Amino acid sequence: MFGNYFGKYLQEKGVLTEKQYEDLLDELTEARLRLGTLAVLNGMMTNEQADEVNQLQKLQDRRFGDIATEKGYLTDEQVGALLRMQGDQYLLCIQVLTDHDYLSLGEIQKYINSFKREERFSALDLEALKSGDLDKIVPVFTKEASIPPVMKDYMALMARNVVRFISGDLRLKAAQRINDYSNSYMATQEMSGEFKLLVGLSGDKDAFLQAASTFGQEEFTEINEDSLDSVCEFINCSNGLYASKMSEDDVELELMPPVMHTGEVKLWTDGPMYLVPMYIGNRRLELVICLESKWHLSDAAERV
Amino acid sequence: MAFVRCSRKGVGMANILVVDDSRTSRKILRGILEGAGFTIVAEATNGVEGYDKYVEFQPDLVTMDITMPVLDGLGGLKKIKEAFPESKVVMVTAAGQKNKMVEAVQNGADDFIPKPFDSEQLVATLKRVLGES
């Protein structure tokens, strides 16, 4: 994860080319073995157990290690050992940058300092990025005080689901409050119960099609009913996990049918609405969340 | 001697009606079920259409999504169970719809399968409901 952020900064500074940035991400992805794969390779779990935990993870929005220990497949000590084996993403990033002679160690330190200063990261923020732990990274981008806690929780869950279902190369930008949003396509779903939440996913064409293709297990090349349907279904599954988590706190939310929008889609509200830019490599997905029922949506068409 | 309870047909011949408003979901479900030897006799995109297709095709089992427009899965389940009490209906739901699940059980749902699909769990559930496990 650190490589996604720092690598992008270096690309924007002209230190890395776009190709070098993409190569960096590819190398980091290859080096980052999944916890389940590591556990099987080290004889701590069987393939079947790892598959079972991976599947449960999709249904329960919990960490692999937490589920595996609860099922009795791994001990806490084994999870700790596996996490150490998984490697330090920060050090791996430094290693790739120096191995390819993109930068010397001294230059890396200089750029990390300017990265921290220019992006206005605190020392703790930087440590969170270096940790590679999504649960620590998301709060760095959702710390604006005005964001209601239920929306912060939702942003964190959606980030986990993008990593889980679409791509591990997620890079977030700070959530920003907006009053209106428009695009030429969007997938949305409303949840209602103790509070109302409207969630929309849009973005640039490549990012949207990547999300649709990966989740729908089919190659989509156009924004149409089929690719929109796939993103609708991704939102539906993600919101199911969110509703499930909320119900653990006795907050019941009902999911409305997802809706696909095309044409000049406009969303506006007087209430809290936030945009969370989510990048997969250089492709931008946009998560829009509205709280309470003051939103207005134009050009909606029911799915089906 | 032990007897294994059997459905009218073996899995290889069991006819399934898939009711789901999501084309993506229907496509993934079809892939898993046909791969396991089931036959998809029809698809529907809401509870009303699901009931009509049930009447037309008389399938061995229905997979019924809960969250759908026009008439949701609970409505579709009620219509089918009222007219055909012997029908087998398995509800499909994204996680987190606890209240809906309780209501579905009260209205005769035979089982549940969660989204996103786990193919092994899905096939095992359908076989169990069909009395073949």
HADDOCK unambig.tbl for C-alpha pairs under 7 A between the chains (distance, minus, plus):
assign (segid A and resid 55 and name CA) (segid B and resid 118 and name CA) 6.61 0.50 0.50
assign (segid A and resid 59 and name CA) (segid B and resid 95 and name CA) 6.54 0.50 0.50
assign (segid A and resid 216 and name CA) (segid B and resid 24 and name CA) 5.81 0.50 0.50
assign (segid A and resid 229 and name CA) (segid B and resid 22 and name CA) 6.23 0.50 0.50
assign (segid A and resid 229 and name CA) (segid B and resid 23 and name CA) 6.55 0.50 0.50
assign (segid A and resid 229 and name CA) (segid B and resid 24 and name CA) 6.40 0.50 0.50
assign (segid A and resid 230 and name CA) (segid B and resid 24 and name CA) 5.37 0.50 0.50
assign (segid A and resid 233 and name CA) (segid B and resid 22 and name CA) 6.71 0.50 0.50
assign (segid A and resid 236 and name CA) (segid B and resid 94 and name CA) 6.78 0.50 0.50
assign (segid A and resid 237 and name CA) (segid B and resid 94 and name CA) 5.27 0.50 0.50
assign (segid A and resid 237 and name CA) (segid B and resid 115 and name CA) 6.29 0.50 0.50
assign (segid A and resid 237 and name CA) (segid B and resid 116 and name CA) 6.44 0.50 0.50
assign (segid A and resid 240 and name CA) (segid B and resid 94 and name CA) 4.74 0.50 0.50
assign (segid A and resid 240 and name CA) (segid B and resid 95 and name CA) 4.36 0.50 0.50
assign (segid A and resid 240 and name CA) (segid B and resid 96 and name CA) 4.91 0.50 0.50
assign (segid A and resid 241 and name CA) (segid B and resid 95 and name CA) 5.33 0.50 0.50
assign (segid A and resid 241 and name CA) (segid B and resid 96 and name CA) 5.99 0.50 0.50
assign (segid A and resid 243 and name CA) (segid B and resid 96 and name CA) 4.67 0.50 0.50
assign (segid A and resid 244 and name CA) (segid B and resid 95 and name CA) 5.77 0.50 0.50
assign (segid A and resid 244 and name CA) (segid B and resid 96 and name CA) 3.47 0.50 0.50
assign (segid A and resid 247 and name CA) (segid B and resid 96 and name CA) 6.96 0.50 0.50
assign (segid A and resid 254 and name CA) (segid B and resid 97 and name CA) 6.86 0.50 0.50
assign (segid A and resid 255 and name CA) (segid B and resid 67 and name CA) 6.89 0.50 0.50
assign (segid A and resid 256 and name CA) (segid B and resid 67 and name CA) 6.43 0.50 0.50
assign (segid A and resid 257 and name CA) (segid B and resid 67 and name CA) 5.47 0.50 0.50
assign (segid A and resid 257 and name CA) (segid B and resid 68 and name CA) 5.32 0.50 0.50
assign (segid A and resid 257 and name CA) (segid B and resid 69 and name CA) 5.97 0.50 0.50
assign (segid A and resid 304 and name CA) (segid B and resid 21 and name CA) 5.85 0.50 0.50
assign (segid A and resid 304 and name CA) (segid B and resid 22 and name CA) 6.92 0.50 0.50
assign (segid A and resid 304 and name CA) (segid B and resid 45 and name CA) 6.85 0.50 0.50
